[in-house]
Amino acid sequence: EALSVVKDMQQLAKKEKNLMFFSSITMVAISVIVACGILFWIIISITTPLARVVEFAKTVASGNLEVGLSGKFPGELANLKESITTMVENLKERIAEATRLSEQSKEEARKAKEAMQKAEEAMRKAEAARREGLKEAARKLEKVVEGLVSASEQLSAQAEQVANGALI
């Protein structure tokens, strides 16, 4: 009977040992599964926002500055989001300033061209007026010369008459 009790206790101890072994394996397996779940959650919580930042950067790089970046960003990714968003806003401001200056330059160039055309037209008119003035002066001078020639002829005729009258 004592032998039977010892055998029963050995079997019970063996069962307890097996139960503890399987319990330990089960606990390790559950711990590994939970750790993998936590690790997966950490990876997803980092890579998902990071993928949004990368997609945002690609969209901005392609020229679309009107795109927004939204969602939750943990830790340093929040700082990265703010920095990139600020950079895009600064780019928009610089582009707007460049556009404004370009339009202003175009307007100034148009005004300069218009002023140049007006100056060239004024020079043509001045040249034409100078030529017309010279023609007018030549006509007046011609009239004066004609008057002088006529007066000279009259004077010559009178002198001839005086000379003829003095000879008679």
mmCIF file of the C-alpha atoms, coordinates in Angstrom:
data_MODEL
# 
_entry.id   MODEL 
# 
loop_
_atom_site.group_PDB 
_atom_site.id 
_atom_site.type_symbol 
_atom_site.label_atom_id 
_atom_site.label_alt_id 
_atom_site.label_comp_id 
_atom_site.label_asym_id 
_atom_site.label_entity_id 
_atom_site.label_seq_id 
_atom_site.pdbx_PDB_ins_code 
_atom_site.Cartn_x 
_atom_site.Cartn_y 
_atom_site.Cartn_z 
_atom_site.occupancy 
_atom_site.B_iso_or_equiv 
_atom_site.pdbx_formal_charge 
_atom_site.auth_seq_id 
_atom_site.auth_comp_id 
_atom_site.auth_asym_id 
_atom_site.auth_atom_id 
_atom_site.pdbx_PDB_model_num 
ATOM 1   C CA . GLU A 1 1   ? 0.000  0.000   0.000    1.00 0.00 ? 1   GLU A CA 1 
ATOM 2   C CA . ALA A 1 2   ? 2.754  2.404   0.691    1.00 0.00 ? 2   ALA A CA 1 
ATOM 3   C CA . LEU A 1 3   ? 4.192  1.571   -2.673   1.00 0.00 ? 3   LEU A CA 1 
ATOM 4   C CA . SER A 1 4   ? 0.887  2.278   -4.305   1.00 0.00 ? 4   SER A CA 1 
ATOM 5   C CA . VAL A 1 5   ? 0.648  5.642   -2.520   1.00 0.00 ? 5   VAL A CA 1 
ATOM 6   C CA . VAL A 1 6   ? 4.167  6.516   -3.654   1.00 0.00 ? 6   VAL A CA 1 
ATOM 7   C CA . LYS A 1 7   ? 3.314  5.532   -7.221   1.00 0.00 ? 7   LYS A CA 1 
ATOM 8   C CA . ASP A 1 8   ? 0.142  7.596   -7.062   1.00 0.00 ? 8   ASP A CA 1 
ATOM 9   C CA . MET A 1 9   ? 2.122  10.541  -5.737   1.00 0.00 ? 9   MET A CA 1 
ATOM 10  C CA . GLN A 1 10  ? 4.716  10.086  -8.465   1.00 0.00 ? 10  GLN A CA 1 
ATOM 11  C CA . GLN A 1 11  ? 1.989  10.033  -11.103  1.00 0.00 ? 11  GLN A CA 1 
ATOM 12  C CA . LEU A 1 12  ? 0.365  13.074  -9.532   1.00 0.00 ? 12  LEU A CA 1 
ATOM 13  C CA . ALA A 1 13  ? 3.750  14.805  -9.424   1.00 0.00 ? 13  ALA A CA 1 
ATOM 14  C CA . LYS A 1 14  ? 4.352  13.864  -13.055  1.00 0.00 ? 14  LYS A CA 1 
ATOM 15  C CA . LYS A 1 15  ? 0.928  15.247  -14.013  1.00 0.00 ? 15  LYS A CA 1 
ATOM 16  C CA . GLU A 1 16  ? 1.655  18.414  -12.037  1.00 0.00 ? 16  GLU A CA 1 
ATOM 17  C CA . LYS A 1 17  ? 5.026  18.673  -13.733  1.00 0.00 ? 17  LYS A CA 1 
ATOM 18  C CA . ASN A 1 18  ? 3.450  18.234  -17.184  1.00 0.00 ? 18  ASN A CA 1 
ATOM 19  C CA . LEU A 1 19  ? 0.704  20.706  -16.305  1.00 0.00 ? 19  LEU A CA 1 
ATOM 20  C CA . MET A 1 20  ? 3.275  23.278  -15.164  1.00 0.00 ? 20  MET A CA 1 
ATOM 21  C CA . PHE A 1 21  ? 5.324  22.658  -18.317  1.00 0.00 ? 21  PHE A CA 1 
ATOM 22  C CA . PHE A 1 22  ? 2.304  23.170  -20.586  1.00 0.00 ? 22  PHE A CA 1 
ATOM 23  C CA . SER A 1 23  ? 1.173  26.141  -18.492  1.00 0.00 ? 23  SER A CA 1 
ATOM 24  C CA . SER A 1 24  ? 4.616  27.678  -18.851  1.00 0.00 ? 24  SER A CA 1 
ATOM 25  C CA . ILE A 1 25  ? 4.631  27.053  -22.617  1.00 0.00 ? 25  ILE A CA 1 
ATOM 26  C CA . THR A 1 26  ? 1.125  28.476  -22.869  1.00 0.00 ? 26  THR A CA 1 
ATOM 27  C CA . MET A 1 27  ? 2.150  31.555  -20.871  1.00 0.00 ? 27  MET A CA 1 
ATOM 28  C CA . VAL A 1 28  ? 5.255  32.008  -23.032  1.00 0.00 ? 28  VAL A CA 1 
ATOM 29  C CA . ALA A 1 29  ? 3.160  31.592  -26.196  1.00 0.00 ? 29  ALA A CA 1 
ATOM 30  C CA . ILE A 1 30  ? 0.548  34.094  -24.934  1.00 0.00 ? 30  ILE A CA 1 
ATOM 31  C CA . SER A 1 31  ? 3.354  36.505  -23.935  1.00 0.00 ? 31  SER A CA 1 
ATOM 32  C CA . VAL A 1 32  ? 4.947  36.185  -27.385  1.00 0.00 ? 32  VAL A CA 1 
ATOM 33  C CA . ILE A 1 33  ? 1.555  36.781  -29.078  1.00 0.00 ? 33  ILE A CA 1 
ATOM 34  C CA . VAL A 1 34  ? 0.838  39.808  -26.864  1.00 0.00 ? 34  VAL A CA 1 
ATOM 35  C CA . ALA A 1 35  ? 4.371  41.145  -27.445  1.00 0.00 ? 35  ALA A CA 1 
ATOM 36  C CA . CYS A 1 36  ? 3.948  40.678  -31.204  1.00 0.00 ? 36  CYS A CA 1 
ATOM 37  C CA . GLY A 1 37  ? 0.597  42.491  -31.021  1.00 0.00 ? 37  GLY A CA 1 
ATOM 38  C CA . ILE A 1 38  ? 2.126  45.369  -29.101  1.00 0.00 ? 38  ILE A CA 1 
ATOM 39  C CA . LEU A 1 39  ? 5.085  45.485  -31.473  1.00 0.00 ? 39  LEU A CA 1 
ATOM 40  C CA . PHE A 1 40  ? 2.732  45.451  -34.482  1.00 0.00 ? 40  PHE A CA 1 
ATOM 41  C CA . TRP A 1 41  ? 0.690  48.296  -32.942  1.00 0.00 ? 41  TRP A CA 1 
ATOM 42  C CA . ILE A 1 42  ? 3.868  50.345  -32.330  1.00 0.00 ? 42  ILE A CA 1 
ATOM 43  C CA . ILE A 1 43  ? 5.087  49.756  -35.885  1.00 0.00 ? 43  ILE A CA 1 
ATOM 44  C CA . ILE A 1 44  ? 1.693  50.711  -37.360  1.00 0.00 ? 44  ILE A CA 1 
ATOM 45  C CA . SER A 1 45  ? 1.448  53.808  -35.149  1.00 0.00 ? 45  SER A CA 1 
ATOM 46  C CA . ILE A 1 46  ? 4.800  54.995  -36.532  1.00 0.00 ? 46  ILE A CA 1 
ATOM 47  C CA . THR A 1 47  ? 4.718  53.836  -40.151  1.00 0.00 ? 47  THR A CA 1 
ATOM 48  C CA . THR A 1 48  ? 1.159  55.011  -40.939  1.00 0.00 ? 48  THR A CA 1 
ATOM 49  C CA . PRO A 1 49  ? 1.794  58.684  -40.029  1.00 0.00 ? 49  PRO A CA 1 
ATOM 50  C CA . LEU A 1 50  ? 5.226  58.486  -41.618  1.00 0.00 ? 50  LEU A CA 1 
ATOM 51  C CA . ALA A 1 51  ? 3.656  57.185  -44.841  1.00 0.00 ? 51  ALA A CA 1 
ATOM 52  C CA . ARG A 1 52  ? 1.210  60.146  -44.761  1.00 0.00 ? 52  ARG A CA 1 
ATOM 53  C CA . VAL A 1 53  ? 4.136  62.573  -44.375  1.00 0.00 ? 53  VAL A CA 1 
ATOM 54  C CA . VAL A 1 54  ? 5.982  60.920  -47.271  1.00 0.00 ? 54  VAL A CA 1 
ATOM 55  C CA . GLU A 1 55  ? 2.872  61.057  -49.502  1.00 0.00 ? 55  GLU A CA 1 
ATOM 56  C CA . PHE A 1 56  ? 2.343  64.709  -48.542  1.00 0.00 ? 56  PHE A CA 1 
ATOM 57  C CA . ALA A 1 57  ? 5.974  65.517  -49.430  1.00 0.00 ? 57  ALA A CA 1 
ATOM 58  C CA . LYS A 1 58  ? 5.624  63.763  -52.803  1.00 0.00 ? 58  LYS A CA 1 
ATOM 59  C CA . THR A 1 59  ? 2.444  65.683  -53.588  1.00 0.00 ? 59  THR A CA 1 
ATOM 60  C CA . VAL A 1 60  ? 4.096  68.987  -52.674  1.00 0.00 ? 60  VAL A CA 1 
ATOM 61  C CA . ALA A 1 61  ? 7.173  68.061  -54.715  1.00 0.00 ? 61  ALA A CA 1 
ATOM 62  C CA . SER A 1 62  ? 4.933  67.478  -57.738  1.00 0.00 ? 62  SER A CA 1 
ATOM 63  C CA . GLY A 1 63  ? 3.728  71.094  -57.463  1.00 0.00 ? 63  GLY A CA 1 
ATOM 64  C CA . ASN A 1 64  ? 0.460  70.818  -55.523  1.00 0.00 ? 64  ASN A CA 1 
ATOM 65  C CA . LEU A 1 65  ? 0.879  73.212  -52.611  1.00 0.00 ? 65  LEU A CA 1 
ATOM 66  C CA . GLU A 1 66  ? -2.818 73.173  -51.717  1.00 0.00 ? 66  GLU A CA 1 
ATOM 67  C CA . VAL A 1 67  ? -2.749 69.669  -50.233  1.00 0.00 ? 67  VAL A CA 1 
ATOM 68  C CA . GLY A 1 68  ? -3.166 69.311  -46.463  1.00 0.00 ? 68  GLY A CA 1 
ATOM 69  C CA . LEU A 1 69  ? -1.623 66.969  -43.930  1.00 0.00 ? 69  LEU A CA 1 
ATOM 70  C CA . SER A 1 70  ? -4.054 65.685  -41.315  1.00 0.00 ? 70  SER A CA 1 
ATOM 71  C CA . GLY A 1 71  ? -4.303 62.922  -38.750  1.00 0.00 ? 71  GLY A CA 1 
ATOM 72  C CA . LYS A 1 72  ? -2.556 62.052  -35.505  1.00 0.00 ? 72  LYS A CA 1 
ATOM 73  C CA . PHE A 1 73  ? 1.229  62.219  -35.429  1.00 0.00 ? 73  PHE A CA 1 
ATOM 74  C CA . PRO A 1 74  ? 2.998  60.880  -32.340  1.00 0.00 ? 74  PRO A CA 1 
ATOM 75  C CA . GLY A 1 75  ? 6.126  62.410  -30.851  1.00 0.00 ? 75  GLY A CA 1 
ATOM 76  C CA . GLU A 1 76  ? 8.760  63.548  -33.315  1.00 0.00 ? 76  GLU A CA 1 
ATOM 77  C CA . LEU A 1 77  ? 6.453  62.899  -36.269  1.00 0.00 ? 77  LEU A CA 1 
ATOM 78  C CA . ALA A 1 78  ? 4.270  65.757  -34.985  1.00 0.00 ? 78  ALA A CA 1 
ATOM 79  C CA . ASN A 1 79  ? 7.340  68.025  -35.135  1.00 0.00 ? 79  ASN A CA 1 
ATOM 80  C CA . LEU A 1 80  ? 8.114  66.782  -38.653  1.00 0.00 ? 80  LEU A CA 1 
ATOM 81  C CA . LYS A 1 81  ? 4.503  67.444  -39.715  1.00 0.00 ? 81  LYS A CA 1 
ATOM 82  C CA . GLU A 1 82  ? 4.638  71.003  -38.360  1.00 0.00 ? 82  GLU A CA 1 
ATOM 83  C CA . SER A 1 83  ? 7.985  71.690  -40.022  1.00 0.00 ? 83  SER A CA 1 
ATOM 84  C CA . ILE A 1 84  ? 6.844  70.450  -43.426  1.00 0.00 ? 84  ILE A CA 1 
ATOM 85  C CA . THR A 1 85  ? 3.519  72.295  -43.158  1.00 0.00 ? 85  THR A CA 1 
ATOM 86  C CA . THR A 1 86  ? 5.375  75.518  -42.268  1.00 0.00 ? 86  THR A CA 1 
ATOM 87  C CA . MET A 1 87  ? 7.770  74.965  -45.171  1.00 0.00 ? 87  MET A CA 1 
ATOM 88  C CA . VAL A 1 88  ? 4.844  74.617  -47.599  1.00 0.00 ? 88  VAL A CA 1 
ATOM 89  C CA . GLU A 1 89  ? 3.231  77.801  -46.260  1.00 0.00 ? 89  GLU A CA 1 
ATOM 90  C CA . ASN A 1 90  ? 6.553  79.623  -46.709  1.00 0.00 ? 90  ASN A CA 1 
ATOM 91  C CA . LEU A 1 91  ? 6.801  78.277  -50.259  1.00 0.00 ? 91  LEU A CA 1 
ATOM 92  C CA . LYS A 1 92  ? 3.307  79.590  -51.009  1.00 0.00 ? 92  LYS A CA 1 
ATOM 93  C CA . GLU A 1 93  ? 4.283  83.026  -49.685  1.00 0.00 ? 93  GLU A CA 1 
ATOM 94  C CA . ARG A 1 94  ? 7.506  83.084  -51.715  1.00 0.00 ? 94  ARG A CA 1 
ATOM 95  C CA . ILE A 1 95  ? 5.691  82.011  -54.874  1.00 0.00 ? 95  ILE A CA 1 
ATOM 96  C CA . ALA A 1 96  ? 3.022  84.672  -54.324  1.00 0.00 ? 96  ALA A CA 1 
ATOM 97  C CA . GLU A 1 97  ? 5.751  87.306  -53.823  1.00 0.00 ? 97  GLU A CA 1 
ATOM 98  C CA . ALA A 1 98  ? 7.591  86.148  -56.948  1.00 0.00 ? 98  ALA A CA 1 
ATOM 99  C CA . THR A 1 99  ? 4.345  86.277  -58.934  1.00 0.00 ? 99  THR A CA 1 
ATOM 100 C CA . ARG A 1 100 ? 3.611  89.775  -57.642  1.00 0.00 ? 100 ARG A CA 1 
ATOM 101 C CA . LEU A 1 101 ? 7.111  90.972  -58.522  1.00 0.00 ? 101 LEU A CA 1 
ATOM 102 C CA . SER A 1 102 ? 6.877  89.356  -61.938  1.00 0.00 ? 102 SER A CA 1 
ATOM 103 C CA . GLU A 1 103 ? 3.589  91.143  -62.636  1.00 0.00 ? 103 GLU A CA 1 
ATOM 104 C CA . GLN A 1 104 ? 5.081  94.398  -61.386  1.00 0.00 ? 104 GLN A CA 1 
ATOM 105 C CA . SER A 1 105 ? 8.102  93.908  -63.662  1.00 0.00 ? 105 SER A CA 1 
ATOM 106 C CA . LYS A 1 106 ? 5.859  93.224  -66.635  1.00 0.00 ? 106 LYS A CA 1 
ATOM 107 C CA . GLU A 1 107 ? 3.888  96.385  -65.910  1.00 0.00 ? 107 GLU A CA 1 
ATOM 108 C CA . GLU A 1 108 ? 7.080  98.448  -65.587  1.00 0.00 ? 108 GLU A CA 1 
ATOM 109 C CA . ALA A 1 109 ? 8.407  96.976  -68.844  1.00 0.00 ? 109 ALA A CA 1 
ATOM 110 C CA . ARG A 1 110 ? 5.127  97.832  -70.567  1.00 0.00 ? 110 ARG A CA 1 
ATOM 111 C CA . LYS A 1 111 ? 5.320  101.409 -69.246  1.00 0.00 ? 111 LYS A CA 1 
ATOM 112 C CA . ALA A 1 112 ? 8.952  101.710 -70.342  1.00 0.00 ? 112 ALA A CA 1 
ATOM 113 C CA . LYS A 1 113 ? 8.104  100.449 -73.824  1.00 0.00 ? 113 LYS A CA 1 
ATOM 114 C CA . GLU A 1 114 ? 5.192  102.867 -74.027  1.00 0.00 ? 114 GLU A CA 1 
ATOM 115 C CA . ALA A 1 115 ? 7.420  105.758 -72.887  1.00 0.00 ? 115 ALA A CA 1 
ATOM 116 C CA . MET A 1 116 ? 10.044 104.741 -75.451  1.00 0.00 ? 116 MET A CA 1 
ATOM 117 C CA . GLN A 1 117 ? 7.433  104.731 -78.218  1.00 0.00 ? 117 GLN A CA 1 
ATOM 118 C CA . LYS A 1 118 ? 6.194  108.159 -77.108  1.00 0.00 ? 118 LYS A CA 1 
ATOM 119 C CA . ALA A 1 119 ? 9.761  109.491 -77.041  1.00 0.00 ? 119 ALA A CA 1 
ATOM 120 C CA . GLU A 1 120 ? 10.448 108.116 -80.520  1.00 0.00 ? 120 GLU A CA 1 
ATOM 121 C CA . GLU A 1 121 ? 7.200  109.668 -81.803  1.00 0.00 ? 121 GLU A CA 1 
ATOM 122 C CA . ALA A 1 122 ? 8.129  112.999 -80.188  1.00 0.00 ? 122 ALA A CA 1 
ATOM 123 C CA . MET A 1 123 ? 11.564 112.851 -81.852  1.00 0.00 ? 123 MET A CA 1 
ATOM 124 C CA . ARG A 1 124 ? 9.936  112.167 -85.238  1.00 0.00 ? 124 ARG A CA 1 
ATOM 125 C CA . LYS A 1 125 ? 7.556  115.071 -84.717  1.00 0.00 ? 125 LYS A CA 1 
ATOM 126 C CA . ALA A 1 126 ? 10.411 117.342 -83.607  1.00 0.00 ? 126 ALA A CA 1 
ATOM 127 C CA . GLU A 1 127 ? 12.443 116.374 -86.674  1.00 0.00 ? 127 GLU A CA 1 
ATOM 128 C CA . ALA A 1 128 ? 9.421  116.971 -88.908  1.00 0.00 ? 128 ALA A CA 1 
ATOM 129 C CA . ALA A 1 129 ? 8.781  120.300 -87.174  1.00 0.00 ? 129 ALA A CA 1 
ATOM 130 C CA . ARG A 1 130 ? 12.442 121.259 -87.587  1.00 0.00 ? 130 ARG A CA 1 
ATOM 131 C CA . ARG A 1 131 ? 12.291 120.407 -91.293  1.00 0.00 ? 131 ARG A CA 1 
ATOM 132 C CA . GLU A 1 132 ? 9.009  122.306 -91.610  1.00 0.00 ? 132 GLU A CA 1 
ATOM 133 C CA . GLY A 1 133 ? 10.544 125.233 -89.702  1.00 0.00 ? 133 GLY A CA 1 
ATOM 134 C CA . LEU A 1 134 ? 13.542 125.224 -92.039  1.00 0.00 ? 134 LEU A CA 1 
ATOM 135 C CA . LYS A 1 135 ? 11.217 125.141 -95.060  1.00 0.00 ? 135 LYS A CA 1 
ATOM 136 C CA . GLU A 1 136 ? 9.182  128.015 -93.633  1.00 0.00 ? 136 GLU A CA 1 
ATOM 137 C CA . ALA A 1 137 ? 12.363 129.982 -92.927  1.00 0.00 ? 137 ALA A CA 1 
ATOM 138 C CA . ALA A 1 138 ? 13.555 129.277 -96.470  1.00 0.00 ? 138 ALA A CA 1 
ATOM 139 C CA . ARG A 1 139 ? 10.231 130.494 -97.894  1.00 0.00 ? 139 ARG A CA 1 
ATOM 140 C CA . LYS A 1 140 ? 10.424 133.673 -95.808  1.00 0.00 ? 140 LYS A CA 1 
ATOM 141 C CA . LEU A 1 141 ? 14.010 134.170 -96.819  1.00 0.00 ? 141 LEU A CA 1 
ATOM 142 C CA . GLU A 1 142 ? 13.015 133.612 -100.448 1.00 0.00 ? 142 GLU A CA 1 
ATOM 143 C CA . LYS A 1 143 ? 10.326 136.299 -100.107 1.00 0.00 ? 143 LYS A CA 1 
ATOM 144 C CA . VAL A 1 144 ? 12.832 138.639 -98.528  1.00 0.00 ? 144 VAL A CA 1 
ATOM 145 C CA . VAL A 1 145 ? 15.313 137.923 -101.322 1.00 0.00 ? 145 VAL A CA 1 
ATOM 146 C CA . GLU A 1 146 ? 12.537 138.440 -103.905 1.00 0.00 ? 146 GLU A CA 1 
ATOM 147 C CA . GLY A 1 147 ? 11.678 141.734 -102.197 1.00 0.00 ? 147 GLY A CA 1 
ATOM 148 C CA . LEU A 1 148 ? 15.335 142.748 -102.233 1.00 0.00 ? 148 LEU A CA 1 
ATOM 149 C CA . VAL A 1 149 ? 15.698 141.751 -105.885 1.00 0.00 ? 149 VAL A CA 1 
ATOM 150 C CA . SER A 1 150 ? 12.571 143.687 -106.743 1.00 0.00 ? 150 SER A CA 1 
ATOM 151 C CA . ALA A 1 151 ? 13.737 146.697 -104.744 1.00 0.00 ? 151 ALA A CA 1 
ATOM 152 C CA . SER A 1 152 ? 17.153 146.412 -106.334 1.00 0.00 ? 152 SER A CA 1 
ATOM 153 C CA . GLU A 1 153 ? 15.599 146.303 -109.803 1.00 0.00 ? 153 GLU A CA 1 
ATOM 154 C CA . GLN A 1 154 ? 13.462 149.325 -108.987 1.00 0.00 ? 154 GLN A CA 1 
ATOM 155 C CA . LEU A 1 155 ? 16.444 151.123 -107.602 1.00 0.00 ? 155 LEU A CA 1 
ATOM 156 C CA . SER A 1 156 ? 18.443 150.191 -110.667 1.00 0.00 ? 156 SER A CA 1 
ATOM 157 C CA . ALA A 1 157 ? 15.623 151.403 -112.900 1.00 0.00 ? 157 ALA A CA 1 
ATOM 158 C CA . GLN A 1 158 ? 15.396 154.655 -110.992 1.00 0.00 ? 158 GLN A CA 1 
ATOM 159 C CA . ALA A 1 159 ? 19.124 155.055 -111.125 1.00 0.00 ? 159 ALA A CA 1 
ATOM 160 C CA . GLU A 1 160 ? 18.977 154.496 -114.844 1.00 0.00 ? 160 GLU A CA 1 
ATOM 161 C CA . GLN A 1 161 ? 16.202 157.035 -115.177 1.00 0.00 ? 161 GLN A CA 1 
ATOM 162 C CA . VAL A 1 162 ? 18.138 159.503 -113.098 1.00 0.00 ? 162 VAL A CA 1 
ATOM 163 C CA . ALA A 1 163 ? 21.165 158.831 -115.189 1.00 0.00 ? 163 ALA A CA 1 
ATOM 164 C CA . ASN A 1 164 ? 19.148 159.252 -118.397 1.00 0.00 ? 164 ASN A CA 1 
ATOM 165 C CA . GLY A 1 165 ? 17.443 162.365 -117.012 1.00 0.00 ? 165 GLY A CA 1 
ATOM 166 C CA . ALA A 1 166 ? 20.763 163.859 -116.086 1.00 0.00 ? 166 ALA A CA 1 
ATOM 167 C CA . LEU A 1 167 ? 22.063 163.290 -119.573 1.00 0.00 ? 167 LEU A CA 1 
ATOM 168 C CA . ILE A 1 168 ? 19.232 165.011 -121.344 1.00 0.00 ? 168 ILE A CA 1 
# 
